[in-house]
């Protein structure tokens, strides 16, 4: 059994370090990417069991990233959690697309999401240990 | 743009409004960092400070809890301000729906619990009777009551008030939701003057709040954006700030 790999796409380095610490303490192996481009590279190196995505990224927005990510066959069934500073109300018009077409399994508003809530959301979709 | 749009938002027109919005959005990042770092440090507990004695460790935990509460409040006030701005500018639909003020007030009391404990203020939910739902923007009212609570709990700590009533009661205008305490310095004239001082004075309400009283003005911004004025009111010999709503005609079952 190995620690399940989680790809954390978080542009803020300080926040990324905090989330990484919390997720690793919960038994996950965390790969961090600060940009969409880096995230594709990281996923290519090691297929993640789950992706945590901030929508507000430099150069590309998170939705653009998702369309590209889902265009690769081997990544189409990887659960993605949106964990973003974008308020849920602002995503209302995108919700159907995000859930049905882009396979989002949860949407978390970052300022209101404690570390416990984030870890619990990850656990709901991927156990900390995987057989991969 | 809504009529009666608050001075707080109105003062931020044009470039200033864009600047304030950008600053508010930007503030979320460091505030969230503080909140989560504090949470992480609190989890570590004694592990993070292995050489400290019990008293120091307890004091550290107390400080961490205080930082966590303050950063959470600041985040909610930023969200409240941005929501008020979005409603006022029409970027967020002002969808009215039946809202139970009694339930919202009970939730507000729960949310304020940690801050009230820090300021040694006792919260009392007072529901004077049963009330039909009112037509309101649920998220806006929830955030406005919470912001008002932050402002008045902090004011309580600063001016020696030890009890804050979160009340829903009937008035001649409709169903009123307000927060009341022993605030001698809170009168209609002081409140009007404070509104005109926002942005011009570091302490718009010197007799009430030791700070800018941001919670009060975020609440005022939200209520104004929803065309529901926040006004000075009285309840059971206490004074405070309150907003009045019309009961839903469709759902008048009580």
Boltz contact constraints between the chains, C-beta under 6 A:
constraints:
  - contact:
      token1: [A, 12]
      token2: [B, 29]
      max_distance: 6.0
  - contact:
      token1: [A, 14]
      token2: [B, 33]
      max_distance: 6.0
  - contact:
      token1: [A, 15]
      token2: [B, 33]
      max_distance: 6.0
  - contact:
      token1: [A, 18]
      token2: [B, 36]
      max_distance: 6.0
  - contact:
      token1: [A, 18]
      token2: [B, 37]
      max_distance: 6.0
  - contact:
      token1: [A, 18]
      token2: [B, 40]
      max_distance: 6.0
  - contact:
      token1: [A, 85]
      token2: [B, 28]
      max_distance: 6.0
  - contact:
      token1: [A, 110]
      token2: [B, 32]
      max_distance: 6.0
  - contact:
      token1: [A, 111]
      token2: [B, 28]
      max_distance: 6.0
  - contact:
      token1: [A, 111]
      token2: [B, 32]
      max_distance: 6.0
  - contact:
      token1: [A, 111]
      token2: [B, 75]
      max_distance: 6.0
  - contact:
      token1: [A, 114]
      token2: [B, 39]
      max_distance: 6.0
  - contact:
      token1: [A, 115]
      token2: [B, 39]
      max_distance: 6.0
